[in-house]
Amino acid sequence: MGSQPPTLYFLLIILLVSLLHTPTFAIKKKSYVVYLGSHSHDSSEMSSIDFNSITNSHYEFLGSFLGSSDTAKESIFYSYTRHINGFAASLEEEVAVEIAKHPKVLSVFENNGRKLHTTRSWGFMGLEDNYGVISSNSIWNKARFGDGVIIANLDTGVWPESKSFSDEGFGPIPSKWRGICGKGSDHHFHCNR
């Protein structure tokens, strides 16, 4: 046999490699929140052992869908143990759909990040600057002082250490303020202004 041109050898090698190569497809996971309702406990009376027990129940629950609690531990990145009962986890869409069908599950929704518009709500909303004086173009007037408005609390995961809650540049707490600093059992917690 005579010598073959180098391009033919090159094409044969590419064909051989492509036949032997098994393509791998990345499994797309998204972040989901699985909401199981509210807790029946008072979080101020619970110990860290109680909170760990709740987290372990989340691992067991998700593990029943993923095959093991260890796999669930890798998937769950936050367990809601205080006020709501649920967890946030990285899941395949098919698994999230199956979990949503479980009778103990109230909802499963994709966990999308949201960007806050401001930490200075009064100025952002166009509310009065002079205490007690409401201008004619104030949003209070435009909104009929909240008549028929439902007010909600959007829990954005407040961290007192966040720069958003810095009291730098604020004066002293007004003497007419009659609130309290809810430190709970953490005596090292510092309330800001």
N, C-alpha and C positions, 0 to 999 in steps of 0.2 A: 504494500500500500504506500502511496505517495504521501507526502506531508500535507496536512490540512491547513488551511489558512487560519491565523490566530483568531480572527473574528468568529469563526465557527466554534472553536473551543470556548471562547468567552460566552457565546450564546448558550452552549450546552451547560456550562457551569451555572449560569443564571437560571436556566430552566430547572436544573437539578436542585439548586438551593430553594427556589420558589416552591417546588413540589414537596420538599422535605420540611419546609418552614410551616409551622402551624400558627395562624394568626391569633393574637390574643386581643381581647376586647376589654377595655376598662369598664368596670361596673360603676355606673354613675350613682353616687349617693348624695342625698340632700339632707339638710338639717330640718327636722320636724319636732314639733311640740306635741306630746301626747298628754291630753288633759283628762284626768280621772275624777274630777270633781273637787270637793273641798274635804279637808281633814275634819275628823270629829274631835280633835284634841285642841287644847289651849297651848300654843307654842311656848308661852312664857313659863309653863310648868313642866316642860319636857327637858330631858337630859340629852347629851350627845349620843348616848346609847339608843335612845328612842329615835332620834333623827337617823342614825345609822340603820336601824331596823326598817325604817320607811324606805331608805335608799336601797337596801337589800331586797325589799319587796318589789321595787321597780326593776332591779336586775333579774329577779326570778320571773316577773311578768314578761319582760321583753325576751328573756332567755327561752320562754316557751314558744316564741316565734322564730328565734334565731338558732335554736338548738342547744344552747348552754348559757348559763349565767356569766361565764367568762367572756363569751362573745358579746353578751349584752354590756358587760363592763367596759369593753373596748368601744362600744357604740354610743353609750350614754355619756354626754359631757356635762350635763347638769341635772340634778334631781331636786324638784321642788318639794320641800319637806315642811315648810312652816305654814303658809296660808292657803296655797292651793296644792292639790295632790296631782303630781304628774312629773314628766321628765322631758328633757330635750336630748335628741339623739340623731346621729347620722344614720340614715336608713335608705334602702332602695325604695323606690316608689311603690312597688308591688307589696312590700312588707308593710309599709304605712297604710295601704288600702286594706290589708288583712287585719291589722290592728284596729282600724276604725270600725270594723264589723263586730268587735268583741263587745258583749253586753256591759262590761264595766267601764268602757271608754265613752266619754261624752263627746270628745272631738279630737281629731288629729289634723294639724294644719302646718303648712310649710313655715319655717321659722325665718322670716325675712327681716333683715336689719332695717332700721329706720333712723334717719338723721334728724336730730332735734333742730328746730328752727332757732330757738333762743333759750337762754336760762334767765332772761330778764323779762318775764311775761308781761308785767304791767306796761312797760314802754312798747313792747312788741305789739300788744293788743290795742294800743292807742287809748289807754285809760288815763284818767286825770293825773296831772302832775302835782297840782296843789291839793293838799289833803282836804277832803270834804267839799271841794269846789268842782262842780261838774259843768263843763262847757257845753254849749248847745250842739257842737259837732262831735261830742263824745260818743264812743261806741255804746256806753250805757244807755244813752237816749235812743240811739238807733236800734238797739236790741230790746227796747221797752223794759229795761232793768231786769232782763232775764225771764220775763213772763213766758211760760210755756217751754222753757229750756230745760233739758235734762243734762245734768253735769256728771261727768265720768272722771275717773282717775286712771290715767295711763301710767302703769308701772313700768318705768324704763330701767329698773335695776339700779336704784340710787346707791351711790357709794359716797359717804360723807367726805372721804379723802379726795374725791374728784375735784379738779380745778374749777369745775362748773359751780361748785358750792363754796368756793373760797369766800371768806368774809373780809379779805384784805381790802382796805380802803373804806370800810364801813365804820361809822361812828359807834358810840356805845348803844346798848340796847335801850330803847325809849323807856322812861320811868312809868309811862302809862300802860306798857305791855304787861298783861297778866297771865301769859302762857307759862308752860313749864318745859323743861328739857327732859324728854323721855329717855333716860339712859338705860332703863331696864336693869339688868343685873351687872352690867359692865361699868364699874366705877372709874375706869380709865378713859371712858368716852368723853370727848370734849364737845360740847354744843357750841356751834358758831353763832354769829349774829345774823 
